[in-house]
Amino acid sequence: MTTPAIELQDIACTFISKDAPGQRYTAVEHVSLTVGAGEFVSVVGPTGCGKSTLLNVAAGLLAPSRGTVRIFGQPLTGLNARAGYMFQAESLMPWRTALGNVMAGLEFRGMPPAEARAQAEEWLRRVGLGAFGDRYPHQMSGGMRKRASLAQVLVLDPDIILMDEPFSALDIQTRQLMENEVLALWQAKRKAVLFITHDLDEAIAMSDRVVVMSAGPASRPIGEFAIDIPRPRDVAEVKMTPRFLKLHAAIWGVLREEVLKGYQQQLRRAA
Ligand SMILES: Nc1ncnc2c1ncn2[C@@H]1O[C@H](COP(=O)(O)OP(=O)(O)OP(=O)(O)O)[C@@H](O)[C@H]1O
């Protein structure tokens, strides 16, 4: 077997509780998870179960309290330099144009400006923003900003792409367009993707594998499903196929109870 792109081994993350500083809260525990080179893996689970925590661990933004992280076989210490990260929130610098934003990472790496500009323009074209390089973030729609963010990540040609609910703020049509575009780009480049989402439909439509997390505290994977739907896929069309519906029913069977538990916990915390 080839070395996985990401290998989380028996990870635990314990935080000082926000509600009671004297208490500790174990968000995730006994999490072992791999993403193969070129594999698209989604993690789904109830709200607050620790999905973003795991992504932060894979990005090297958060050191786990226990366990090891290996990136292409090497123990991760510090930031994961082989990964690009696409957050739920906007990541564009408001004072830079779309082109300036996409160029920024290349410039920080020390690439000569003319070359950085040429590569950034090429990526803006690939994400459908070729004519909008001179727009500032506030002059773009939410969908355009997401495209620019995507170009910002992909221009750096990372071997691993970490995505935390990147499309959750978009309307459904724009979202489906973006999902298809991400799949097309992924299919062409075959990077390892770790994708976090609340949306089971999205997870199944996009992924090679879907991992289901239990409700917290001490969340861990409780189910793993191979998505054997042929590619290329159209995310809207695939949702009407019998295989999709069967997989959806199977995964929802595992996820449903955890979502209810997570919801009850939220209500208790809010009370
Ligand atoms: N830095 C921190 N300090 C204290 N608690 C934290 C910290 N980061 C996360 N937590 C807690 O750990 C748990 C997991 O959080 P996380 O954001 O990873 O969940 P999530 O599954 O991504 O949530 P959502 O689906 O709502 O985005 C939550 O209960 C959260 O309050």
PDBQT file of the ligand as one rigid body, heavy atoms in Angstrom, charges set to zero:
ROOT
HETATM    1  N1  LIG A 301      -9.962  26.298  21.406  1.00  0.00    +0.000 N 
HETATM    2  C1  LIG A 301     -10.978  25.715  22.034  1.00  0.00    +0.000 A 
HETATM    3  N2  LIG A 301     -11.179  25.865  23.341  1.00  0.00    +0.000 NA
HETATM    4  C2  LIG A 301     -12.190  25.254  23.993  1.00  0.00    +0.000 A 
HETATM    5  N3  LIG A 301     -13.092  24.437  23.387  1.00  0.00    +0.000 NA
HETATM    6  C3  LIG A 301     -12.957  24.252  22.073  1.00  0.00    +0.000 A 
HETATM    7  C4  LIG A 301     -11.908  24.883  21.316  1.00  0.00    +0.000 A 
HETATM    8  N4  LIG A 301     -12.030  24.498  20.009  1.00  0.00    +0.000 NA
HETATM    9  C5  LIG A 301     -13.109  23.684  19.969  1.00  0.00    +0.000 A 
HETATM   10  N5  LIG A 301     -13.656  23.525  21.196  1.00  0.00    +0.000 N 
HETATM   11  C6  LIG A 301     -14.819  22.691  21.523  1.00  0.00    +0.000 C 
HETATM   12  O1  LIG A 301     -14.595  21.404  20.975  1.00  0.00    +0.000 OA
HETATM   13  C7  LIG A 301     -15.773  20.894  20.380  1.00  0.00    +0.000 C 
HETATM   14  C8  LIG A 301     -15.551  20.595  18.926  1.00  0.00    +0.000 C 
HETATM   15  O2  LIG A 301     -15.462  21.804  18.176  1.00  0.00    +0.000 OA
HETATM   16  P1  LIG A 301     -15.329  21.807  16.592  1.00  0.00    +0.000 P 
HETATM   17  O3  LIG A 301     -15.375  23.213  16.145  1.00  0.00    +0.000 OA
HETATM   18  O4  LIG A 301     -14.158  20.992  16.175  1.00  0.00    +0.000 OA
HETATM   19  O5  LIG A 301     -16.651  21.038  16.144  1.00  0.00    +0.000 OA
HETATM   20  P2  LIG A 301     -17.346  20.910  14.710  1.00  0.00    +0.000 P 
HETATM   21  O6  LIG A 301     -17.764  19.497  14.592  1.00  0.00    +0.000 OA
HETATM   22  O7  LIG A 301     -16.428  21.433  13.659  1.00  0.00    +0.000 OA
HETATM   23  O8  LIG A 301     -18.596  21.871  14.882  1.00  0.00    +0.000 OA
HETATM   24  P3  LIG A 301     -19.575  22.506  13.796  1.00  0.00    +0.000 P 
HETATM   25  O9  LIG A 301     -20.130  21.338  13.054  1.00  0.00    +0.000 OA
HETATM   26  O10 LIG A 301     -20.610  23.188  14.632  1.00  0.00    +0.000 OA
HETATM   27  O11 LIG A 301     -18.749  23.418  12.954  1.00  0.00    +0.000 OA
HETATM   28  C9  LIG A 301     -16.858  21.936  20.615  1.00  0.00    +0.000 C 
HETATM   29  O12 LIG A 301     -17.586  21.562  21.737  1.00  0.00    +0.000 OA
HETATM   30  C10 LIG A 301     -16.086  23.218  20.877  1.00  0.00    +0.000 C 
HETATM   31  O13 LIG A 301     -16.798  24.075  21.731  1.00  0.00    +0.000 OA
ENDROOT
TORSDOF 0
